[in-house]
Structures are given as structure tokens and as C-alpha cells.
Amino acid sequence: MSTDQDLLSDDLLTHPYAVYERLRDTAPVHRVTGPDGSPAWLVTRYDDVREALANPLLSLDKRHALPGGYKGFALPPALDANLLNMDPPDHTRIRRLVGRAFTTRRVEQLRAPIRRTADHLLDALGAHGDTDLIAAYAAPLPITVICDLLGVPDGHRRDFRAWTDVLVAPDPARPQAAKEAVVAMLGFFTRLLAAKRKEPADDLLSDLIAVRDESGSTGNDRVGSDRAGSDRAGSDRLSEDELMSLAFLILFAGYENTVQLIGTAVLALLQHPGQLAALRADPSRLPAAVEEFVRYDGPALLAIRRFPLEDVTIGDVTVPAGETVLLSLAAANRDPRRFPDADRFDLGRDATGHLALGHGIHYCLGAPLARLETEIALAALLERLPDLKLDGDPGDLRWRPSLRARGLLTLPVTY
């Protein structure tokens, strides 16, 4: 066990895979310092991370956390009552409600609209030139898709991108910015829900509001007051906080994870021209290639923090009940015990079994949509920008200063 790793250290933020390799080789579990200075336990090896992801004794509910440990984002109750903070039966109930919108069959129906959006964004680039592919393509594509799915008006999408960026990678020089972003989002979702109640439309948010309001709820109940009996047989009841938190989570995660994945996938291809050429020659390999993209350099370095309901042994360490456990998805996916030559990007690899999108009951709800968006985004690029190249030295690329999200701030290219 090691006790010397700061999760906000420069080396971990700029070269995470090298640091995780050292930690993984040293010990299976490490005592670390969280971003707020509080302690946590970091798990790095594939088998341990996979087992922990599905362990029902590791709770996502912050009510089981001991005082003084790292707890992650601090959000107001109206945004915090989401799936990332819940265990069964509440998690089961809410996931059942929204899961219908993210089945593989339902998501596949979005293929044509997603491709139209991709083509529209590429049309705006012109025939040749240079651009920041994150700002011009990788970011606007997923925000358009998820906002269309939820029913968010066009005029608010740029604001939401800005708020999300602040939360994912807070600026230490502007400590108030994250609080301001949370306040702005809370007001945004309050107004959005009111507008949807007044004028429902053919979108996911209107459907969720209908489920909420038709359940007979008063509109004033909160999570704490109805949680005890919320999973009774036949009940699909949502509290008002749960409704708003669910809308926040779908929009936040549906945008954030996919923009990062598209960006790192394009970068991996541009840095491996032989594999890029092979994929151009046979685009039918794209669905399988997405699994290697997400294994090799996925959008989440860490899974959501967990809190043991009782003392739990992970690897060779017993973690006391209530302390914070962090599971490194990035370290697990580069573990050579599971993936031989794991630091090599290889589109011929069988990457199934990676943990980039989770495992167990908390497996990423939007995984089918993220996969489809990435596949379509890359297919359109391969087809329409045959001379796409990185503009500059890869060493000069800037990455998000975030312990959680792995993503490029910019991706300068020529085409």
C-alpha cells in the first residue's frame, strides 16, 4: 500500500497512464489525497476494479460516507438526487424509467439524425483549411444530439456547454465559478421543467414529466420524504428533485463523456496512420474499433466514488466502512494482466471486457448512444476529410486539468 499520491498532482493530470502504471505495479490499492485534501483509497488493477464495480457492499449513496472523506461534487439537492448517488431500490426504480430511452434498438433509430448533424457540422468547415476539431465538431455533435433527445431549446446549448466545462475542470483561480455554474444550471432546469409542463412536446423530458405528474405527486415532495416507500410494487414515482436531477445527469453525462471520447479517438487515429489507413479501407470495422478507442483512452479516469457499507477487503487492503473508494477505470483498462501489451493502440485487439463504461448495475446508461455517436462521428470524418492531419506537435496538446474526465481542450487539425 502506498500513501503518497495526490490526485491533483501535475504528473497525474498530464501523464495519467504513466502514473497509473507505477501505482498498479506497486500495489493493488493506494491511500491517496483527494482534490479537497481529504483521504481516499485508490484501486488500480483490472480484477479488483471489476469486482468492486459490481460489489453491492460498495454504496454510491453519500449518506454512508464517514465525515472528512472525499465525496465528489457538492451539488444542491435538486441536482444531486441522481443515479450517481443512489443504490437499489431507488437506483433500480429510476433507471427503469429512463432506461427505455437508451436501449440499443431505440438508440439505433437516432442513426440518421446523428449523421445529418455530423454532415451539417462538416459542411460548415468548408472544403479545406484548419480548425479546432473539438470546438467545431466533437463538442457540438453530442450536445446537439442529447439536447434534441431531451427537448432543450437551441438557444441554451452554448450556456450548458460552458457550465459543464467549469464543473468538470474547475479553475483554482476562480473558486466562485463552479458555484455560479451550479446556480445557473439550477435556474435553467427549473425554467425548463416549467416550460415543458406548460407546453409538452415529443421529447424525453416531457415524457419523464408526464410520469412524474401522473403518479399523483403533489410537486412539493422531496427525495428524503418519499424515499422509504418509493419502490413499492407497481410504483414509477419520481420526486421533483429526482426529476430535475435526472434531467441534469442525462444532459451532463450525455454531452461530457461523448465529446471526450470523440476527441481522443480522433487523436489516436491521427497518431497511428497505419491503423487510420486500415480503418479507411474497411469502415465496417468501426463498431469494433470503438471498443478499442474507449479502452485505450476513455473519457473517465475514475468511476464514481463509493463507500463501503461494512469493512471490505480489496486486493490486500481492508477498507473500513464509510471511507471513500475510488476505482481507476483508466488503470484497469491498461492492466497487462487483462490486456496484453495494454499500452499499445491496436484496432485488431479484442477489447471487449474493458471497464471504461462501468460494470454491474451502474453500467453507463447512455453507453449505446455514446458508441453510436462516436461511430458516426468517425465514419463521417473518414469519408469526408480524407487528408485530415494533426496540426502541430502532439506534445503541445492541452488536456483538461481534471482528475475525473480525460479529454482534450483543443484538437488543432488541417484538412
Disulfide bonds with the S-S distance in Angstrom:
none
